[in-house]
Amino acid sequence: IFSIVVFGSIVNECYVNKDSQNPELLCIFNENESACSYGIAVGVIAFFGCIFFFIVDLYFQQISSVKDRKRAVLLDLGFSGFLAFLWFVAFCFLANQWQRTTLTRGFAQGADAARAAITFSFFSIIIWVVLAVRALQRYRLGTDMSLFATDQFPADPSAPYPGYPVGSGTESTETYQSPPFTETLEANPKGYQVPAY
């Protein structure tokens, strides 16, 4: 949502006429086209990245390959860290260019949109750092729980299937001694006669 606010406000209101005599649309951030283009590009990348990783999270439990799960978590970690860096650069760049902007009457109409873009760029840094930390925790949790371990089964296909793990010691170690249904049966129970063939 933050990425939509950033690139939406830049596209909609940060290209303005400097004055009524000049019909050319200029970027409100110190008339620097690079600032607007960078903010739009990072916002669009973040938006599509969010959609992609939302779909990956929905289907994560259905990924059967351990290597593919590990790749998905590492990709999430790398992308989140990279976008946190891109948002940091966007915030610094937009704030710097806004500080150098001299507000004319034409530029004053897009000032709120420019401030919103800068503010939500800052919030996006925090969000993507949190997402990177959560991806790192997910990776560590997966390695601790053998989610990504490849040594669960023996590599030799002729090796026997591993048995159940040893219990915690609270279970009984005695085996069942007497086989079931070994009661001594009467040869002819009462009321029953053996048919003669």
C-alpha positions as CSV (number, residue, x, y, z in Angstrom):
1,I,0.0,0.0,0.0
2,F,2.9,2.3,0.8
3,S,4.4,1.8,-2.6
4,I,1.0,2.7,-4.3
5,V,0.9,5.9,-2.3
6,V,4.5,6.8,-3.3
7,F,4.3,6.2,-7.0
8,G,0.6,7.2,-7.2
9,S,1.2,10.6,-5.6
10,I,4.3,11.2,-7.8
11,V,2.5,10.3,-11.0
12,N,-0.7,12.2,-10.2
13,E,0.5,15.4,-8.5
14,C,4.2,15.8,-8.7
15,Y,4.4,16.8,-12.3
16,V,3.2,20.4,-12.4
17,N,3.6,23.6,-14.5
18,K,6.1,26.0,-13.0
19,D,4.0,28.9,-13.9
20,S,1.1,29.8,-16.2
21,Q,3.4,30.9,-19.1
22,N,5.3,27.6,-19.3
23,P,3.0,24.6,-20.3
24,E,5.8,22.0,-19.8
25,L,5.3,19.6,-16.9
26,L,8.2,19.6,-14.5
27,C,9.0,17.3,-11.6
28,I,8.3,19.1,-8.4
29,F,11.4,17.8,-6.7
30,N,13.8,20.6,-7.7
31,E,12.8,20.1,-11.3
32,N,14.9,16.9,-11.3
33,E,13.3,14.3,-13.5
34,S,15.5,11.6,-12.0
35,A,13.9,12.1,-8.6
36,C,10.4,11.5,-9.9
37,S,11.5,8.6,-12.1
38,Y,13.4,6.9,-9.3
39,G,10.4,7.2,-6.9
40,I,8.0,5.8,-9.5
41,A,10.4,2.9,-10.4
42,V,11.0,1.8,-6.8
43,G,7.3,2.1,-6.0
44,V,6.3,-0.1,-9.0
45,I,9.1,-2.7,-8.3
46,A,7.9,-2.9,-4.6
47,F,4.3,-3.3,-5.7
48,F,4.9,-6.1,-8.1
49,G,7.4,-7.7,-5.7
50,C,4.7,-7.7,-2.9
51,I,2.2,-9.4,-5.3
52,F,4.8,-12.1,-6.2
53,F,5.8,-12.8,-2.6
54,F,2.1,-12.8,-1.5
55,I,1.5,-15.6,-4.0
56,V,4.6,-17.5,-2.9
57,D,3.4,-17.3,0.7
58,L,0.0,-18.7,-0.3
59,Y,1.6,-21.7,-2.0
60,F,4.6,-22.1,0.3
61,Q,3.1,-25.1,2.2
62,Q,2.4,-26.9,-1.1
63,I,6.1,-26.7,-2.2
64,S,7.3,-30.2,-1.7
65,S,10.9,-29.8,-2.6
66,V,13.1,-28.8,0.3
67,K,15.5,-27.0,-2.0
68,D,12.7,-25.0,-3.6
69,R,11.5,-23.9,-0.1
70,K,14.9,-22.8,0.8
71,R,15.3,-20.9,-2.4
72,A,11.9,-19.1,-1.8
73,V,12.9,-18.0,1.7
74,L,16.3,-16.9,0.6
75,L,14.8,-15.0,-2.4
76,D,12.4,-13.3,0.1
77,L,15.2,-12.4,2.4
78,G,17.4,-11.0,-0.5
79,F,14.5,-9.1,-2.1
80,S,13.3,-7.6,1.2
81,G,16.8,-6.4,2.1
82,F,17.4,-5.0,-1.4
83,L,14.1,-3.1,-1.4
84,A,14.9,-1.7,2.1
85,F,18.1,-0.3,0.6
86,L,16.2,1.1,-2.4
87,W,13.6,2.8,-0.2
88,F,16.4,4.3,1.9
89,V,18.0,5.8,-1.2
90,A,14.6,7.0,-2.4
91,F,13.9,8.7,0.9
92,C,17.2,10.4,1.0
93,F,17.1,11.4,-2.7
94,L,13.5,12.8,-2.5
95,A,14.1,14.6,0.8
96,N,17.3,16.2,-0.5
97,Q,15.7,17.3,-3.7
98,W,12.6,18.6,-1.9
99,Q,14.8,20.6,0.5
100,R,16.4,22.3,-2.5
101,T,13.1,23.1,-4.2
102,T,11.9,26.7,-4.3
103,L,8.2,26.7,-4.1
104,T,6.5,28.8,-6.7
105,R,2.7,29.2,-7.1
106,G,2.6,26.2,-9.6
107,F,4.8,24.0,-7.4
108,A,2.7,24.7,-4.2
109,Q,-0.2,22.7,-5.6
110,G,1.8,19.5,-5.5
111,A,3.6,20.1,-2.2
112,D,1.3,17.8,-0.2
113,A,1.9,14.9,-2.7
114,A,5.6,15.4,-2.5
115,R,5.6,15.4,1.3
116,A,3.4,12.2,1.2
117,A,5.8,10.5,-1.2
118,I,8.7,11.4,1.1
119,T,6.9,10.3,4.3
120,F,5.7,7.0,2.8
121,S,9.2,6.3,1.5
122,F,10.4,6.5,5.0
123,F,7.7,4.2,6.3
124,S,8.6,1.8,3.5
125,I,12.1,1.5,4.8
126,I,10.8,0.3,8.1
127,I,8.4,-2.1,6.6
128,W,10.9,-3.7,4.3
129,V,13.5,-4.0,7.1
130,V,10.9,-5.8,9.2
131,L,10.1,-8.1,6.3
132,A,13.8,-8.9,5.9
133,V,14.1,-9.7,9.6
134,R,11.0,-11.9,9.4
135,A,12.5,-13.7,6.4
136,L,15.7,-14.2,8.3
137,Q,13.8,-15.6,11.2
138,R,11.9,-17.9,8.9
139,Y,15.1,-19.2,7.4
140,R,16.7,-19.8,10.8
141,L,13.5,-21.5,12.0
142,G,13.5,-23.7,9.0
143,T,17.1,-24.8,9.5
144,D,16.5,-25.5,13.2
145,M,13.4,-27.6,12.5
146,S,15.1,-29.5,9.7
147,L,12.6,-28.0,7.2
148,F,15.5,-27.5,4.7
149,A,17.6,-30.4,5.7
150,T,18.4,-32.9,3.0
151,D,19.7,-35.6,5.3
152,Q,16.3,-36.8,6.5
153,F,16.5,-39.9,4.4
154,P,19.5,-42.0,3.4
155,A,21.1,-41.2,0.1
156,D,21.3,-45.0,-0.8
157,P,18.1,-46.1,-2.4
158,S,18.6,-49.7,-1.1
159,A,18.9,-48.6,2.5
160,P,16.0,-49.4,4.8
161,Y,13.5,-46.8,5.7
162,P,14.4,-45.2,9.0
163,G,12.3,-46.2,11.9
164,Y,10.4,-44.1,14.4
165,P,12.5,-41.8,16.5
166,V,13.3,-42.8,20.0
167,G,10.9,-41.4,22.5
168,S,11.6,-39.1,25.4
169,G,11.8,-41.9,27.9
170,T,8.3,-41.6,29.3
171,E,6.9,-44.4,27.1
172,S,7.1,-48.0,28.3
173,T,9.8,-50.0,26.8
174,E,8.2,-53.3,27.5
175,T,6.9,-55.2,24.5
176,Y,3.6,-57.0,24.5
177,Q,4.3,-60.4,25.9
178,S,1.3,-62.5,25.5
179,P,-0.3,-62.8,22.1
180,P,-4.0,-61.8,21.9
181,F,-6.9,-64.3,22.0
182,T,-4.9,-67.1,23.7
183,E,-7.6,-68.0,26.2
184,T,-8.1,-71.7,26.6
185,L,-11.1,-72.6,24.7
186,E,-13.4,-75.4,25.7
187,A,-13.6,-78.1,23.1
188,N,-17.5,-77.9,23.1
189,P,-18.8,-74.7,24.7
190,K,-22.2,-74.9,26.2
191,G,-25.1,-74.7,23.8
192,Y,-22.9,-75.3,20.8
193,Q,-22.6,-78.6,19.0
194,V,-20.0,-79.4,16.4
195,P,-21.8,-80.3,13.1
196,A,-20.9,-83.7,11.7
197,Y,-19.8,-83.8,8.1
